[in-house]
Amino acid sequence: MSGGWKGSRRRSRLPSNWRSEIRPAAHARNPDHICHLCGRPGGDYLDHKTPGDDHSPENLDWAHDRVWPHCHRFKSSAEGNAAPRNKPGRRRPPEQHPGLR
């Protein structure tokens, strides 16, 4: 597992009313914090159902992250593994065989 928010700039992209309005509204809409991924109560993390910066109430719901069954961690890991990689490979380009020079 990675370091969570370590090195991430995602927090700076959250709207200014995230803690004062958006999180409380999500709590009021789903006070038992039913996980939208597995359907069990006790979700401890407010998750974006579809990845990105859509902070609309329809796109936000609770998921298990720090508590079993860790649904949000598995979802985020799958999304990260499916994302395209923009970093160049670490391998050197193949060299021509010395006898062919």
C-alpha positions as CSV (number, residue, x, y, z in Angstrom):
1,M,0.0,0.0,0.0
2,S,1.3,3.4,-0.8
3,G,1.6,6.3,1.6
4,G,-2.0,7.6,1.2
5,W,-1.9,11.3,0.6
6,K,1.9,11.4,0.7
7,G,3.2,13.3,-2.3
8,S,-0.3,13.8,-3.6
9,R,-1.7,17.2,-4.7
10,R,-5.3,15.9,-4.7
11,R,-6.2,17.6,-1.4
12,S,-5.4,21.0,-3.0
13,R,-8.0,20.2,-5.8
14,L,-10.8,19.8,-3.3
15,P,-13.3,22.6,-3.2
16,S,-13.1,25.1,-0.3
17,N,-16.4,23.9,1.2
18,W,-15.4,20.2,1.3
19,R,-15.3,20.0,5.1
20,S,-18.0,22.6,5.9
21,E,-20.7,21.5,3.4
22,I,-19.9,18.6,1.2
23,R,-18.9,16.0,3.8
24,P,-21.7,16.9,6.2
25,A,-24.2,16.6,3.3
26,A,-22.9,13.2,2.4
27,H,-23.1,12.1,6.1
28,A,-26.7,13.4,6.3
29,R,-27.7,11.5,3.1
30,N,-26.1,8.2,4.4
31,P,-25.8,8.4,8.2
32,D,-25.0,4.7,8.6
33,H,-22.2,5.1,6.1
34,I,-23.3,2.2,4.0
35,C,-20.5,1.3,1.7
36,H,-21.5,1.8,-1.9
37,L,-19.1,-0.9,-3.0
38,C,-20.1,-3.8,-0.8
39,G,-23.4,-2.7,0.8
40,R,-22.2,-3.1,4.4
41,P,-22.5,-0.4,7.1
42,G,-19.4,1.4,8.5
43,G,-17.8,3.1,5.5
44,D,-15.1,5.4,6.8
45,Y,-14.0,7.2,3.7
46,L,-15.9,9.5,1.4
47,D,-15.3,8.1,-2.1
48,H,-15.7,9.5,-5.6
49,K,-17.8,6.9,-7.4
50,T,-16.2,7.8,-10.7
51,P,-12.6,9.0,-10.7
52,G,-11.8,12.6,-11.1
53,D,-12.8,15.9,-9.7
54,D,-16.6,15.7,-9.9
55,H,-17.5,16.6,-6.3
56,S,-21.3,16.6,-6.9
57,P,-23.4,14.8,-4.3
58,E,-24.4,12.1,-6.8
59,N,-20.8,11.1,-7.3
60,L,-19.9,10.9,-3.6
61,D,-20.6,8.1,-1.2
62,W,-19.0,6.2,1.6
63,A,-16.7,3.2,1.3
64,H,-14.6,1.1,3.7
65,D,-10.9,2.2,3.7
66,R,-9.2,1.8,7.0
67,V,-11.6,-0.9,8.2
68,W,-12.3,-4.3,6.8
69,P,-13.1,-5.1,4.0
70,H,-11.0,-2.2,2.7
71,C,-13.2,-1.7,-0.4
72,H,-11.9,1.7,-1.3
73,R,-8.3,0.5,-1.2
74,F,-9.0,-2.2,-3.7
75,K,-11.0,0.1,-5.9
76,S,-8.3,2.8,-5.9
77,S,-5.6,0.2,-6.5
78,A,-7.5,-1.2,-9.5
79,E,-8.0,2.3,-10.9
80,G,-4.3,3.1,-10.5
81,N,-3.2,-0.1,-12.2
82,A,-5.6,0.5,-15.1
83,A,-4.4,4.1,-15.6
84,P,-2.1,4.8,-18.5
85,R,1.6,5.3,-17.6
86,N,3.2,8.5,-18.9
87,K,6.6,7.8,-17.4
88,P,9.3,6.5,-19.8
89,G,10.6,3.1,-19.1
90,R,13.7,2.6,-17.0
91,R,15.3,0.2,-19.5
92,R,18.0,1.4,-21.8
93,P,17.4,1.2,-25.5
94,P,18.7,-2.1,-27.0
95,E,22.2,-1.9,-28.3
96,Q,23.2,-3.2,-31.7
97,H,25.1,-6.5,-31.5
98,P,28.9,-5.8,-31.5
99,G,29.5,-8.1,-34.5
100,L,27.0,-6.1,-36.6
101,R,28.7,-2.7,-36.2
